[in-house]
Each structure stands twice: as C-alpha cells, then as structure tokens.
Amino acid sequence: MLTPHANKRGLATACCIACLLSHPVHAAQDTNPATNPVTEAREMVDTWVSLEQQRTALEQSWDQQRQQLSLRLQLLANERDQLRRTVETRSEATDEVEQERLDLLAQQTRLESDQEQMTIVNERLLVALRVMLPQLPPPLANSWREALNSGTVQLEDNSQILQLALDLLGGFNDFQSRMTLHEDTITGGDGEQRRVRQLYMGVSQAWYVSADGEKSGMGHPTPAGWQWEPDAGVEASSVQRAIRMIENNQDIGLMGLPIQVRSSAVAASESVTDAVPYTASAGNATGAEQ
C-alpha cells in the first residue's frame, strides 16, 4: 500500500516526464538513437515505472506479511498465556495432591502408633486376665481357660483380643450377679475325692455339701487361687436347704451360712461381715449343675 507522500512523489515525477515527452524534438538535431534524449527519457521512464511497480508490489506484499505475522504473534501470545495458566493450574493441583499425600501419611503414622499402643494394652489385658484366672470360681475359671486356650483367637488381631476380653468379663459379670449351682469332685481334708454339690454366691463366696450330707465346707478366692476349706463352721443341712430352695424356685429366708472375708482382687468389691446370714430370692439363682 502506497503512502500519501509516495503517491505525491510519483504523481510529480509522472507529470515531469509527461511534460518532457509532450515537447517535440527534431530528429535532425540528433539522429543517433543511442544518444537521442527522447529515447533515453522513455527508457528511464520505463525503468522508473518498473521499479515503482516492484516497490509497490513489495510494499503490498510486506503489508500482507505484516498482518499475517501480527496475527501469528497474537496467536502465539494467546497460546503462551494459555500454557502459563495450564502450568499454574497443574502446579496448584500438584500441591493439593502432595498435601493430601502428606495428610494420608500422617494419618497412617497415627494409626500405626495407635495400633502399637493397642497391642501393648491388649498384651497387658491378657496378662491381667490370666492373673485373675486362678482366683475365679472353678466353673467360671474352666470357661475362661477354655476360651483363652482355644486357639480361635489370633493374638496379632487386636479386635479379636478385645472381643475375647469383653466376652470373658461379660461372663464374669453374669456369674457375679447371680447364685449358681454346680456339681463337681473335690479333695476333702482327709485327702479323699468326694462328689459334692456347690452353691456359689457371685464370684467370691461358695459352699458345698457332699452327696451323703456328711461333709460340708466353703470356698473363696485367695492370692494363691481358689481354695476349698472343709467344715469351716458350715452346717451341711443349711447348705442342703439353700440348694433345695433354689432348685424349687422358692424364696430363701435367712440362712446361717458363714462368709469368708478375704482381701483379694476378686472379692475386693464385696462388703460383707463374717457369719452374716444371707438373704436372697430364688429368682436370682441359676441351677447350673454339671
């Protein structure tokens, strides 16, 4: 595209050339074509016109290329901005993912720490249960021993250990809250084996009477374990009468059954006095003879 200045310049040049060409020149003055001014002028005009056309073509071509280059530069700038935004977005996303990974790692560390602490607690819990085992009434102790030695509980599984402890302590609480009848063989003071019937009051007190009604005694937990004491001031008839009332679901009146007060882990919660008559309802008794 020609500028206004270029147009004026070209117009002035064209006018000058037209004036020169409009004045006739006599051929007689110079008949040599090579030195004829008119010929030279025409050749110069042709050359100038050719150059002017080339210049105009170049300017037009440059204008087109400049527009294309400007458009390309704009497209490249837009693409650059888009790439920058994409990089920033991905960087933010990467930071969020990294933060989530760090949070999960911290949570995993806490869980592993809690798991280790739980394992230590469970080990102590199992030790405490095994320490209590010898002081329990024999029927309850046998149930605990069977559960602890059954092999069905994986010691590496904290949830199974907790469930086992809950089951054992639940059985302990049930035994503690009722009167239980049981039948077993014990060794008497004379070293003889006797088949006896036993009456348990909770987990800390029991009485027994032999099948023939000749021998009786009482049992209670000691630091060395559960202990049966023959006689111990226990009247066989009183034990038999209490057992019959429980079996017949009758109300138990005042019974002169002695209670042994001992300082033990099992009986520590009991608040009783020696030789205090025990009054209970048959509704709280369970006939668990084996």
Secondary structure as the mmCIF struct_conf table of DSSP 4:
data_model
#
loop_
_struct_conf.conf_type_id
_struct_conf.id
_struct_conf.beg_label_comp_id
_struct_conf.beg_label_asym_id
_struct_conf.beg_label_seq_id
_struct_conf.end_label_comp_id
_struct_conf.end_label_asym_id
_struct_conf.end_label_seq_id
HELX_RH_AL_P HELX_RH_AL_P1 PRO A 4 SER A 22
BEND BEND1 HIS A 23 HIS A 23
TURN_TY1_P TURN_TY1_P1 ALA A 27 GLN A 29
HELX_RH_3T_P HELX_RH_3T_P1 PRO A 33 THR A 35
HELX_RH_AL_P HELX_RH_AL_P2 PRO A 37 MET A 132
HELX_RH_3T_P HELX_RH_3T_P2 LEU A 133 GLN A 135
BEND BEND2 LEU A 136 LEU A 136
HELX_RH_AL_P HELX_RH_AL_P3 PRO A 138 LEU A 148
TURN_TY1_P TURN_TY1_P2 ASN A 149 ASN A 149
BEND BEND3 SER A 150 GLY A 151
BEND BEND4 VAL A 153 VAL A 153
TURN_TY1_P TURN_TY1_P3 LEU A 155 GLU A 156
HELX_RH_AL_P HELX_RH_AL_P4 ASN A 158 GLN A 176
TURN_TY1_P TURN_TY1_P4 SER A 177 SER A 177
BEND BEND5 ARG A 178 ARG A 178
STRN STRN1 MET A 179 THR A 187
TURN_TY1_P TURN_TY1_P5 GLY A 189 ASP A 190
BEND BEND6 GLY A 191 GLY A 191
STRN STRN2 GLN A 193 MET A 201
TURN_TY1_P TURN_TY1_P6 GLY A 202 SER A 204
STRN STRN3 GLN A 205 SER A 210
TURN_TY1_P TURN_TY1_P7 ALA A 211 ASP A 212
BEND BEND7 GLY A 213 GLU A 214
STRN STRN4 SER A 216 THR A 222
TURN_TY1_P TURN_TY1_P8 PRO A 223 ALA A 224
STRN STRN5 GLY A 225 PRO A 230
BEND BEND8 ASP A 231 ASP A 231
TURN_TY1_P TURN_TY1_P9 ALA A 232 GLY A 233
HELX_RH_AL_P HELX_RH_AL_P5 ALA A 236 GLU A 247
TURN_TY1_P TURN_TY1_P10 ASN A 248 ASN A 249
HELX_LH_PP_P HELX_LH_PP_P1 GLN A 250 ILE A 252
STRN STRN6 MET A 255 MET A 255
TURN_TY1_P TURN_TY1_P11 ALA A 265 SER A 269
TURN_TY1_P TURN_TY1_P12 ASP A 274 ALA A 275
STRN STRN7 TYR A 278 TYR A 278
HELX_RH_3T_P HELX_RH_3T_P3 ALA A 282 ASN A 284
STRN STRN8 ALA A 285 GLY A 287
#
